Amino acid sequence: MVDLSNNIGEFRSEARPVIRQLDETAINRIAAGEVVERPASAVKELVENAIDAGATRIAVEIADGGKTLIRVTDDGCGIGAEELPLALSRHATSKIDGTDLLNIHTFGFRGEALPSLGAVGRLSITSRVPGEDAAQIKVSGGKIEPVRPAALRAGTVVELRDLFFATPARLKFMRSDRSESQAITDTVKRLAMAEPSIGFTLRDVSGGGDGRVTFRADPLSGDLFDALHGRLAQVLGREFAENALRIDATRDGIRLYGYAALPTYSRGASVAQFLFVNTRPVKDKTLQGALRAAYFDFLSRDRHPAAALFIDCDPTLVDVNVHPAKSEVRFRDPGIARGLIVSALRHALAEAGHRASTTVAGATLGAMRPEQPAQPRVYQMDRPSPGARAASFAAQRPVDPTPLAFEELKHDFSGQIVETAPERMPDEDVQQAAEQHPLGAARGQVHENYIIAQTQDGIVIVDQHAAHERLVYEKLKAQMAENGVAAQALLIPEIVELSDSDGARLLEVAGALEQLGLSIEPFGGNAVAVRETPAILGEVNATAMIKDILDELDDQGSSQLVQAKVEAILSRVACHGSIRSGRRMRGEEMNALLREMEATPHSGQCNHGRPTYVELKLSDIERLFGRS
């Protein structure tokens, strides 16, 4: 018999893993996996450093989507020659002293970006502090070279070449040059929105030479909202700026400001939603859910609002040290921030009244634009002004006839043309007064569905069914808010078994659900009892509804499921109770509808987010006929 005890002991000792201390280069490469996900992440870290350095102008140059070159130049305070080696050490930073991680006022503070970039790429930093000589330091794959003198007028130039050359496996996960360039552009645009007083330039130098400027935003000055509005016009375009509502509200030490677009200026995806906390671009489920909640009554499920919202608060109220990339934050009381967003946006949308986005008229004009004729276009004479037209008529009119030459014109049944004042219609004064209103005076109805109204400087085309549907819907919502949602008691309460965490999370929102007619209460263990459901929903599968509410809480941090279902019923009731397409309306009915639209909030869009009217200016109409 063979004794294997000693052999087994030896095998176990050989197989046991040994704890080792990783070297600095390996540590930096591991950290780079969290901090630097792609070239856009490197651009974000370097531009944030430039902003923290007090730069007024920042230039970013990239080549091949940032894979072969990223160069960030700023005119900030610079780095001293003796501090350059320390800047490449992990957790070395000038932003904080480490005593208080909750009172952070800068973008960067972890001290991980530069050493991480130096560990996976070829990094060089050239900097000059005012009153001192410029210096340069280089690091390649974690190997640091000595500091050497350099030539630089002011500020700092950080150049990163061959990103991820030291970790070739990461290169396989890079996307196309175009995709990476687009990600870098989006990153620079977000930071440009956060700092309107700083000038940004992004240049693509792929292939050598001066390259081409892909984004430019000049520094702006003046009032906070004026500067922000101008920067948003530079970044998001003039159309967003024209159709954005100003937001400014404060609650419990938290201030919300920025701009949010009208519901009729919506997007097919959430690509135009930008959220900032203490000017830091963030991606937060709670804030994004609040933005959706503010608009969910005005947009269909496949449309998304556009907004650029900034939250300012004491740094101790929010934790930015959640993730190395610093794109996630955690509020001490997320309910305050969420409630502030919802209430401020709904208040701004209500104040907008019947206003619809200008892009609606632009799309209409584009649809009406005639095709270009094959032959050269013949232009009409410019339309004269009323004064010039009256003078022309007076010049062409014959002078008073002389008794000798035109004696026969005085007899009866002659061909004399006598100009008399036109007979005034009895309601003409009323019509002219109605034209002073924003939606003008109704002039007719076409195809038994569209009201044509005349304003002082154009015309308005109203979809009578969509407009009246919104008016009825708003009345039903007002009645529900005043009288509450009627609840229907279940003969036998429905018991729903949940996990510990789901049950606790559901009971936290039980008060809000009860206001909507859904009454739940603990039923021992992990179960809850559903005792009442909203009467307007009729027969309800309570278990399925509870599960859906929990899924929404997990995904968005809040739930509007019950409210959405109740208001969907109200919307259908409003649809069936509104003026139908095909009904002919009298003039006074059309004008009454226009006046009610002007007095009702949110009447510029129907219950599904589509516009209820289109306004065309007279100048636009004349341009269609070549009169401009």
C-alpha positions in Angstrom: 0.0 0.0 0.0 1.4 3.4 -1.0 1.2 6.3 1.4 0.1 9.4 -0.6 -0.4 11.8 2.3 2.9 13.5 1.9 2.5 13.8 -1.9 -1.0 15.3 -1.4 0.4 17.8 1.0 3.2 18.7 -1.4 0.6 19.1 -4.2 -1.6 21.4 -2.1 1.4 23.6 -1.1 2.4 23.9 -4.8 -1.2 24.7 -5.9 -1.8 27.4 -3.3 -1.8 30.9 -4.9 0.8 33.3 -3.6 -0.2 36.9 -2.8 2.1 39.4 -4.6 2.4 43.2 -4.7 1.8 44.4 -8.3 4.2 46.9 -9.6 3.3 50.5 -10.3 3.0 50.0 -14.1 0.5 47.1 -13.8 -1.5 49.1 -11.2 -1.8 52.0 -13.6 -2.8 49.8 -16.5 -5.5 48.3 -14.4 -6.7 51.7 -13.3 -6.7 52.8 -16.9 -9.4 50.2 -17.7 -11.8 52.2 -15.4 -10.7 55.7 -16.1 -9.9 55.5 -19.9 -12.5 53.4 -21.7 -11.9 54.9 -25.1 -10.3 58.0 -26.7 -13.3 60.1 -25.7 -12.5 59.3 -22.0 -9.0 60.5 -22.4 -10.2 63.8 -24.0 -12.7 64.2 -21.1 -10.0 63.9 -18.5 -7.5 66.2 -20.2 -10.1 68.9 -21.0 -11.4 68.8 -17.4 -7.8 69.3 -16.2 -7.6 72.3 -18.4 -10.8 73.8 -17.1 -9.6 73.2 -13.5 -6.4 75.1 -14.4 -8.4 78.2 -15.1 -8.1 78.1 -18.9 -10.0 80.6 -21.0 -9.4 78.9 -24.4 -8.9 75.1 -24.9 -7.9 73.6 -28.2 -8.2 69.8 -28.9 -6.6 68.1 -31.8 -7.2 64.5 -32.7 -6.0 62.1 -35.4 -7.6 58.8 -36.5 -10.4 59.1 -34.0 -8.0 59.8 -31.2 -6.3 56.5 -31.5 -3.0 57.9 -32.8 -3.0 61.4 -31.4 -4.8 63.5 -28.8 -3.4 66.9 -28.1 -5.0 69.4 -25.6 -3.7 72.9 -25.4 -4.8 75.4 -22.8 -3.8 78.8 -21.5 -4.3 77.9 -17.8 -2.0 78.3 -14.8 0.5 75.6 -15.9 2.5 73.0 -13.9 5.9 73.8 -12.4 9.0 71.8 -13.6 9.5 70.3 -10.2 5.9 69.1 -10.1 5.8 67.3 -13.4 7.1 64.0 -12.1 4.6 64.1 -9.2 1.8 64.8 -11.7 2.4 61.3 -13.2 2.2 59.6 -9.9 -1.1 57.9 -8.9 -3.4 59.8 -6.6 -1.3 63.0 -6.8 -3.5 66.0 -7.3 -3.7 69.7 -6.7 -7.5 69.7 -6.4 -8.0 68.4 -2.9 -5.8 67.7 0.2 -7.6 64.5 1.1 -9.2 65.7 4.3 -12.7 66.1 2.9 -14.0 64.0 0.0 -17.5 65.5 0.2 -16.6 69.2 -0.4 -15.3 69.0 -4.0 -15.5 72.0 -6.3 -13.4 70.8 -9.2 -13.9 68.4 -12.1 -10.9 66.2 -11.2 -9.7 65.2 -7.7 -8.7 61.5 -7.9 -5.3 62.0 -9.5 -5.6 58.9 -11.7 -6.0 60.3 -15.3 -2.4 61.3 -16.2 -0.6 58.1 -14.7 -3.3 55.9 -16.3 -2.8 57.5 -19.7 1.0 57.3 -19.4 0.7 53.6 -18.6 -1.2 52.7 -21.8 0.1 55.2 -24.3 2.9 57.6 -25.1 2.3 60.8 -23.1 4.1 64.1 -23.0 3.4 67.1 -20.9 4.8 70.5 -21.8 3.9 73.3 -19.4 5.0 76.8 -18.2 4.2 78.6 -15.0 4.2 82.4 -15.3 7.6 83.8 -14.4 9.4 80.4 -14.9 10.8 78.5 -17.9 8.8 75.9 -19.7 9.6 72.2 -19.1 8.5 68.9 -20.6 8.2 65.3 -19.3 7.5 62.2 -21.2 6.2 58.7 -20.2 5.8 55.7 -22.5 4.1 52.6 -21.4 4.7 53.5 -17.8 8.4 54.4 -18.2 9.0 58.0 -17.2 11.8 60.1 -18.7 13.6 62.9 -17.0 12.3 66.4 -17.1 13.8 68.6 -19.8 13.6 72.2 -20.9 11.1 73.1 -23.5 9.7 76.0 -25.5 6.2 77.2 -24.6 4.7 80.7 -24.2 2.1 79.9 -21.6 -0.3 77.2 -20.3 0.0 73.5 -20.9 0.1 71.2 -23.9 -0.7 67.5 -23.2 0.0 65.1 -26.1 -1.1 61.5 -26.1 0.0 59.3 -28.9 -0.7 55.6 -29.7 -3.4 55.1 -27.1 -3.5 51.5 -25.7 -0.2 50.5 -27.5 0.9 49.0 -24.2 -2.3 47.0 -23.9 -3.0 45.7 -27.4 -6.0 43.7 -26.3 -7.9 47.0 -25.7 -7.3 48.0 -29.3 -9.6 45.2 -30.5 -12.5 46.9 -28.7 -12.0 50.3 -30.4 -14.7 51.3 -33.0 -14.2 52.9 -36.3 -12.4 56.2 -36.5 -15.6 58.0 -37.4 -17.4 56.5 -34.4 -14.6 57.4 -32.0 -14.4 61.0 -33.5 -18.1 61.4 -32.9 -17.8 60.3 -29.3 -15.0 62.8 -28.8 -17.1 65.6 -30.3 -20.0 64.7 -28.0 -17.7 64.9 -25.0 -16.3 68.3 -26.0 -19.8 69.7 -26.6 -21.0 68.6 -23.2 -18.0 70.3 -21.5 -18.5 73.4 -23.7 -22.2 73.6 -22.5 -21.0 73.5 -18.9 -18.5 76.4 -19.4 -19.9 79.1 -21.7 -17.1 81.6 -20.7 -14.4 79.3 -22.1 -13.6 79.0 -25.8 -13.4 75.5 -27.3 -11.9 74.3 -30.6 -11.9 70.7 -31.9 -9.7 70.0 -34.9 -9.2 66.7 -36.8 -5.6 66.5 -38.0 -5.8 63.0 -39.5 -3.4 62.7 -42.4 -1.2 65.6 -41.3 -1.4 69.3 -42.0 -3.6 71.8 -40.3 -6.6 69.5 -40.5 -10.2 70.8 -40.3 -12.2 72.3 -37.5 -15.1 70.0 -36.6 -16.4 72.1 -33.7 -15.9 75.6 -32.4 -17.5 77.6 -29.6 -16.2 81.1 -28.9 -16.2 82.3 -25.3 -19.3 84.2 -24.2 -19.8 86.8 -21.6 -22.8 88.6 -19.9 -25.7 87.3 -17.9 -25.7 83.6 -16.9 -28.8 82.8 -19.0 -27.8 85.0 -22.0 -24.4 83.3 -22.1 -25.9 79.8 -21.6 -28.5 80.5 -24.3 -25.8 81.6 -26.7 -23.7 78.5 -26.0 -26.6 76.2 -26.4 -27.3 77.8 -29.8 -23.6 77.2 -30.7 -23.7 73.5 -29.6 -27.2 72.3 -30.1 -28.2 74.6 -32.9 -30.4 77.7 -33.4 -33.6 75.6 -33.6 -33.2 74.4 -30.0 -32.4 77.9 -28.8 -35.6 79.3 -30.5 -37.8 76.6 -29.0 -36.4 76.3 -25.5 -38.1 77.4 -22.3 -36.0 79.1 -19.6 -35.9 77.1 -16.4 -35.0 78.7 -13.0 -36.2 77.2 -9.7 -34.9 76.7 -6.2 -35.9 74.3 -3.4 -34.2 73.3 -0.2 -30.8 74.7 -1.2 -30.8 73.1 -4.6 -31.1 75.4 -7.7 -32.2 74.1 -11.1 -31.6 76.3 -14.2 -31.2 75.8 -17.9 -33.4 75.4 -20.9 -36.0 72.8 -21.9 -37.6 72.5 -25.3 -41.3 72.6 -26.1 -43.0 69.2 -26.5 -43.5 69.7 -30.2 -39.7 70.0 -30.5 -39.1 66.4 -29.5 -36.6 63.8 -30.7 -36.7 60.2 -31.6 -34.1 59.2 -29.0 -32.7 60.7 -25.8 -29.7 62.1 -27.6 -30.6 65.7 -26.8 -30.8 65.4 -23.0 -27.9 67.0 -21.1 -27.8 67.0 -17.3 -25.1 68.7 -15.1 -24.5 68.7 -11.4 -22.4 71.6 -10.2 -21.4 72.1 -13.9 -20.2 68.4 -14.1 -21.8 66.4 -17.0 -23.5 63.4 -15.4 -25.6 60.4 -16.3 -28.1 59.8 -13.5 -31.1 57.5 -13.7 -33.0 59.6 -11.1 -32.6 62.8 -13.0 -33.3 61.2 -16.4 -36.5 59.6 -15.0 -37.6 63.0 -13.6 -37.1 64.6 -17.0 -39.3 61.9 -18.6 -41.9 62.3 -15.9 -42.2 66.0 -16.5 -42.9 65.4 -20.2 -44.7 62.0 -20.2 -48.2 63.6 -20.4 -47.2 65.6 -23.5 -45.2 63.1 -25.6 -45.9 59.6 -26.9 -43.8 56.7 -25.8 -41.5 56.9 -28.9 -40.6 60.6 -28.5 -38.1 62.1 -26.1 -37.7 65.6 -24.8 -34.7 67.8 -25.4 -33.2 69.8 -22.5 -30.0 71.1 -21.0 -30.5 71.3 -17.2 -28.0 72.4 -14.5 -28.3 71.6 -10.8 -26.3 73.7 -8.4 -26.1 72.8 -4.8 -23.7 72.6 -1.9 -21.0 69.9 -2.8 -21.8 68.2 0.6 -25.3 67.4 -0.7 -24.0 65.2 -3.6 -21.3 62.5 -3.7 -19.3 62.6 -6.9 -16.8 59.9 -5.8 -19.0 57.1 -7.0 -17.1 55.9 -10.0 -13.6 56.6 -11.3 -15.0 58.1 -14.5 -16.9 60.6 -12.3 -19.9 60.5 -14.6 -22.3 59.2 -11.9 -23.3 61.1 -8.8 -25.4 60.2 -5.7 -27.6 62.8 -4.0 -28.1 62.8 -0.2 -31.8 63.3 -0.9 -32.6 62.3 -4.5 -36.3 63.0 -4.0 -35.7 66.8 -3.7 -33.8 66.9 -6.9 -36.3 64.8 -8.8 -39.3 66.7 -7.5 -37.6 70.0 -8.4 -37.1 68.9 -12.0 -40.6 67.7 -12.4 -42.3 70.8 -10.9 -40.1 73.3 -12.6 -40.5 71.8 -16.0 -44.3 71.4 -15.7 -44.6 75.0 -14.5 -42.5 76.2 -17.5 -44.6 74.1 -19.9 -47.8 75.5 -18.4 -46.6 79.1 -18.8 -45.8 78.4 -22.5 -49.5 78.2 -23.0 -50.5 77.3 -26.6 -47.0 77.9 -28.0 -45.7 75.4 -30.5 -42.2 75.0 -31.8 -41.1 77.0 -34.8 -39.9 73.9 -36.5 -43.5 73.0 -37.2 -43.8 75.9 -39.6 -40.5 75.2 -41.2 -41.5 71.6 -41.9 -44.8 72.8 -43.4 -43.0 75.3 -45.7 -40.6 72.6 -46.7 -43.6 70.3 -47.6 -45.2 73.1 -49.6 -42.1 74.2 -51.5 -42.8 73.9 -55.2 -40.5 72.0 -57.6 -38.0 74.0 -59.5 -39.2 74.6 -63.1 -37.2 73.4 -66.0 -37.2 76.8 -67.7 -35.6 79.9 -66.2 -37.9 81.4 -63.5 -39.9 84.5 -64.3 -40.0 86.8 -61.4 -43.0 89.0 -60.6 -42.6 92.6 -59.8 -42.0 93.2 -56.1 -45.1 93.8 -54.1 -45.5 97.5 -53.5 -46.3 99.0 -50.1 -49.9 100.1 -49.4 -48.8 103.8 -49.7 -47.1 103.3 -53.0 -50.2 101.3 -54.3 -52.6 104.1 -53.3 -50.3 106.7 -55.0 -50.2 104.6 -58.1 -54.0 104.3 -58.3 -54.4 108.0 -57.7 -52.0 108.8 -60.6 -53.9 106.5 -63.0 -57.3 107.9 -62.0 -58.8 110.5 -64.5 -59.1 114.0 -63.2 -62.6 115.4 -62.6 -64.4 115.4 -66.0 -64.9 118.7 -67.6 -68.5 119.7 -68.5 -67.7 120.0 -72.2 -65.8 116.8 -72.8 -67.7 114.5 -70.5 -71.2 116.0 -70.4 -72.8 112.8 -71.5 -71.5 110.9 -68.5 -73.8 112.9 -66.2 -76.9 111.3 -67.8 -78.6 108.2 -66.4 -77.6 104.8 -67.6 -74.1 106.1 -68.6 -70.9 104.1 -68.2 -69.6 106.3 -65.5 -67.7 104.4 -62.7 -68.5 105.9 -59.3 -66.2 104.8 -56.4 -68.1 104.3 -53.3 -66.9 103.1 -49.9 -67.4 99.4 -49.5 -70.3 98.3 -47.4 -69.0 97.4 -44.0 -70.0 94.0 -42.8 -71.7 94.0 -39.4 -69.1 91.8 -37.7 -66.1 93.2 -39.5 -65.0 95.2 -36.4 -65.2 91.9 -34.4 -63.1 90.1 -37.0 -60.5 92.8 -37.0 -60.4 92.7 -33.2 -60.0 89.0 -33.3 -57.0 89.3 -35.6 -55.2 90.9 -32.7 -55.2 87.6 -30.8 -52.2 85.2 -31.2 -54.3 82.7 -33.1 -56.2 85.3 -35.1 -59.7 85.3 -36.5 -61.2 82.3 -38.2 -61.8 82.8 -41.9 -62.9 79.4 -43.0 -62.8 75.6 -42.7 -61.4 73.3 -45.3 -61.9 69.5 -45.6 -64.2 69.7 -42.6 -61.2 69.4 -40.3 -58.8 72.4 -40.7 -59.6 75.9 -39.5 -57.9 78.7 -41.4 -57.4 81.8 -39.3 -55.9 85.2 -40.2 -53.5 86.9 -37.9 -51.9 90.4 -38.2 -48.9 89.1 -40.0 -49.8 85.7 -41.4 -52.2 82.7 -41.2 -52.8 79.9 -38.7 -54.0 76.4 -39.7 -55.6 74.5 -36.8 -56.4 70.8 -36.6 -59.8 71.1 -35.0 -60.0 67.5 -33.7 -56.5 67.5 -32.2 -57.0 70.9 -30.6 -60.3 70.2 -29.0 -59.1 66.8 -27.9 -56.3 68.6 -25.9 -58.8 71.1 -24.4 -61.2 68.3 -23.2 -58.2 66.3 -21.8 -57.0 69.3 -19.8 -60.5 69.8 -18.4 -60.7 66.2 -17.4 -57.3 66.3 -15.7 -58.3 69.5 -13.8 -61.5 67.8 -12.6 -59.5 64.7 -11.5 -57.0 66.9 -9.6 -59.8 68.7 -7.9 -61.9 65.7 -7.0 -59.2 63.0 -6.8 -59.1 59.6 -8.4 -62.1 57.5 -7.5 -61.0 54.1 -6.0 -62.8 50.9 -6.3 -62.6 48.5 -3.3 -61.9 44.9 -4.2 -64.4 42.4 -2.7 -61.4 40.1 -1.9 -58.1 41.9 -1.5 -55.4 40.5 -3.9 -52.3 39.2 -2.1 -49.0 39.6 -3.9 -45.9 37.8 -2.7 -42.7 39.8 -3.0 -39.1 39.7 -1.9 -37.9 41.7 1.1 -36.3 44.4 -1.0 -39.3 44.7 -3.5 -41.8 44.8 -0.6 -39.9 47.6 1.2 -39.4 49.6 -2.1 -43.1 49.3 -3.0 -44.3 50.4 0.5 -42.1 53.5 0.2 -44.3 54.8 -2.6 -47.6 53.5 -1.2 -48.7 57.1 -0.3 -48.2 58.3 -3.9 -50.0 55.2 -5.3 -53.0 55.8 -2.9 -53.5 59.3 -4.3 -54.0 57.6 -7.7 -56.5 55.1 -6.4 -54.2 52.2 -5.8 -54.3 51.2 -2.1 -51.7 48.7 -0.8 -50.7 47.6 2.7 -48.4 45.1 4.3 -49.9 41.6 4.7 -47.3 39.8 6.8 -44.0 38.4 5.7 -43.0 39.6 2.3 -46.5 40.0 1.0 -48.6 43.1 0.3 -52.4 43.3 0.0 -54.0 45.3 -2.8 -57.3 46.6 -1.4 -58.4 49.3 -3.9 -57.6 50.0 -7.6 -58.5 53.1 -9.7 -62.2 52.8 -10.7 -61.6 54.4 -14.1 -59.4 51.4 -15.1 -62.2 48.9 -14.6 -61.1 45.3 -13.9 -57.3 45.2 -13.2 -54.8 42.5 -12.8 -53.3 43.8 -9.6 -50.4 41.4 -9.5 -49.2 42.3 -13.0 -49.6 46.0 -12.2 -47.5 45.7 -9.0 -44.8 43.8 -10.9 -44.7 46.5 -13.6 -44.5 49.2 -11.0 -41.5 47.5 -9.4 -39.8 47.1 -12.8 -40.2 50.8 -13.4 -38.8 51.6 -10.0 -35.8 49.5 -10.7 -35.2 51.0 -14.1 -36.0 54.7 -13.4 -36.0 55.1 -9.7 -39.7 56.2 -9.8 -43.0 55.0 -11.3 -45.6 56.8 -13.3 -47.3 53.6 -14.4 -50.6 54.0 -12.5 -50.8 57.7 -13.4 -50.0 57.0 -17.0 -52.8 54.3 -17.2 -55.3 56.7 -15.6 -54.4 59.6 -17.9 -54.4 57.2 -20.9 -58.1 56.5 -20.1 -58.8 60.2 -19.8 -57.0 60.8 -23.1 -59.3 58.2 -24.8 -62.3 59.8 -23.2 -61.2 63.2 -24.5 -60.6 61.8 -28.0 -64.2 60.4 -28.2 -65.7 63.5 -26.6 -64.0 66.1 -28.8 -65.0 67.6 -32.1 -64.7 64.9 -34.8 -63.0 65.3 -38.1 -65.6 65.9 -40.8 -67.9 68.2 -38.8 -68.6 71.6 -40.2 -68.3 74.4 -37.8 -69.8 77.9 -37.8 -67.6 81.0 -37.6 -68.4 81.7 -34.0 -67.6 78.1 -33.0 -64.2 78.3 -34.7 -63.4 81.6 -33.1 -64.5 80.2 -29.7 -62.2 77.2 -30.2 -59.3 79.6 -31.0 -59.9 81.7 -27.9 -60.1 78.6 -25.7 -56.8 77.3 -27.1 -55.1 80.6 -26.2 -56.4 80.3 -22.6 -55.5 76.6 -22.1 -52.0 75.5 -21.2 -50.3 72.9 -23.4 -52.9 73.4 -26.2 -50.0 73.7 -28.7 -49.8 69.9 -28.9 -52.3 67.1 -28.8 -52.3 64.3 -26.2 -49.7 62.5 -28.3 -47.2 65.4 -28.7 -48.2 66.3 -32.2 -48.8 70.0 -33.0 -52.4 71.2 -33.0 -51.7 74.2 -35.3 -49.3 75.6 -37.7 -48.5 79.3 -38.0 -47.2 80.7 -41.3 -45.9 84.3 -41.5 -46.9 86.4 -44.5 -43.3 86.8 -45.4 -42.9 83.0 -45.6 -46.0 82.7 -47.8 -44.7 85.4 -50.1 -41.4 83.5 -50.4 -43.3 80.5 -51.6 -44.6 82.6 -54.5 -41.3 84.2 -55.2 -42.3 87.6 -53.9 -39.5 87.9 -51.4 
